[in-house]
Amino acid sequence: MKQGYENLMILRVKLLPYSSKNEICEKIFIDDLECLKIKIKAPAIDNKANLELINFLAKILDIPKSSIKILKGEKNKFKILSLEIDEKVFFKKIENLEQS
């Protein structure tokens, strides 16, 4: 890997706005690609759901909001994000959430 990109990962998300609570639901496959289905309370209006998604991920992963970027799908329920976090750390934190 190039220097500075060791802790950069790409995450595919299916976002479900207007939900009763913020939560990571499950791993799903779309076109043979692994994707996380995430529920967000905010509506899909005026970028509110995207901002809440970033805030939610930053909080549960304990990383700065500035280290999460929407690369594709800003106006779509299917999104591709970049996160400045090691993949092993990411999956360990997600696994811990599922167990609690």
C-alpha positions as CSV (number, residue, x, y, z in Angstrom):
1,M,0.0,0.0,0.0
2,K,1.0,3.6,-0.5
3,Q,2.2,5.5,2.5
4,G,-0.6,7.2,4.3
5,Y,-3.3,4.7,3.1
6,E,-2.6,1.8,5.5
7,N,-5.7,2.7,7.6
8,L,-8.1,3.6,4.7
9,M,-11.0,1.3,4.0
10,I,-13.9,1.3,1.6
11,L,-17.3,0.5,3.0
12,R,-20.5,-0.1,1.0
13,V,-23.7,0.8,2.7
14,K,-27.4,0.5,2.1
15,L,-28.9,3.4,4.1
16,L,-32.5,3.2,5.4
17,P,-33.6,6.7,6.5
18,Y,-36.7,7.5,8.5
19,S,-36.0,4.6,10.9
20,S,-37.0,4.4,14.6
21,K,-33.4,4.2,15.7
22,N,-29.8,4.4,14.4
23,E,-28.4,0.9,14.0
24,I,-26.3,-1.4,11.9
25,C,-28.7,-4.2,10.9
26,E,-26.9,-6.8,8.9
27,K,-24.4,-7.6,6.2
28,I,-26.0,-8.1,2.8
29,F,-24.8,-8.8,-0.6
30,I,-25.6,-6.6,-3.6
31,D,-24.2,-7.7,-7.0
32,D,-21.9,-10.1,-5.1
33,L,-20.4,-7.2,-3.1
34,E,-20.6,-7.2,0.7
35,C,-22.6,-4.3,2.1
36,L,-23.8,-3.1,5.5
37,K,-27.5,-2.3,5.9
38,I,-27.7,0.7,8.3
39,K,-30.9,2.3,9.7
40,I,-30.8,6.0,10.4
41,K,-33.5,8.1,12.1
42,A,-33.0,11.2,10.0
43,P,-35.0,11.8,6.9
44,A,-33.5,11.7,3.4
45,I,-34.0,15.4,3.0
46,D,-31.4,18.2,2.7
47,N,-28.5,15.8,3.3
48,K,-29.7,15.0,6.9
49,A,-29.5,11.3,6.6
50,N,-26.0,11.4,5.2
51,L,-24.9,13.7,8.0
52,E,-26.5,11.4,10.6
53,L,-24.9,8.4,9.0
54,I,-21.4,10.1,9.4
55,N,-22.2,11.1,13.0
56,F,-23.4,7.6,13.8
57,L,-20.4,5.8,12.3
58,A,-18.0,8.3,13.9
59,K,-19.5,7.7,17.3
60,I,-19.6,3.9,17.2
61,L,-16.2,3.6,15.7
62,D,-14.7,6.3,17.9
63,I,-13.1,8.2,15.0
64,P,-13.4,11.8,13.9
65,K,-16.3,12.7,11.5
66,S,-13.7,14.2,9.2
67,S,-12.2,10.7,8.6
68,I,-15.5,9.5,7.0
69,K,-16.2,10.6,3.4
70,I,-19.1,9.7,1.0
71,L,-17.4,8.8,-2.2
72,K,-20.4,7.8,-4.2
73,G,-24.2,7.8,-3.6
74,E,-24.8,11.1,-1.9
75,K,-28.4,11.2,-3.2
76,N,-28.9,7.4,-3.2
77,K,-29.6,4.8,-0.6
78,F,-26.6,2.8,-1.8
79,K,-23.4,4.5,-0.8
80,I,-19.7,4.0,-1.0
81,L,-17.7,5.5,1.9
82,S,-14.1,5.8,2.8
83,L,-13.1,5.5,6.4
84,E,-9.8,6.3,8.0
85,I,-9.7,3.1,10.1
86,D,-7.9,-0.2,9.9
87,E,-10.2,-2.9,8.6
88,K,-9.5,-5.3,11.4
89,V,-10.3,-2.6,14.0
90,F,-13.5,-1.7,12.1
91,F,-14.8,-5.3,12.0
92,K,-13.8,-5.9,15.6
93,K,-15.8,-2.8,16.7
94,I,-18.8,-3.9,14.6
95,E,-18.6,-7.4,16.0
96,N,-18.5,-6.0,19.6
97,L,-21.7,-4.0,18.8
98,E,-23.5,-7.1,17.6
99,Q,-22.6,-8.9,20.8
100,S,-23.9,-6.2,23.1
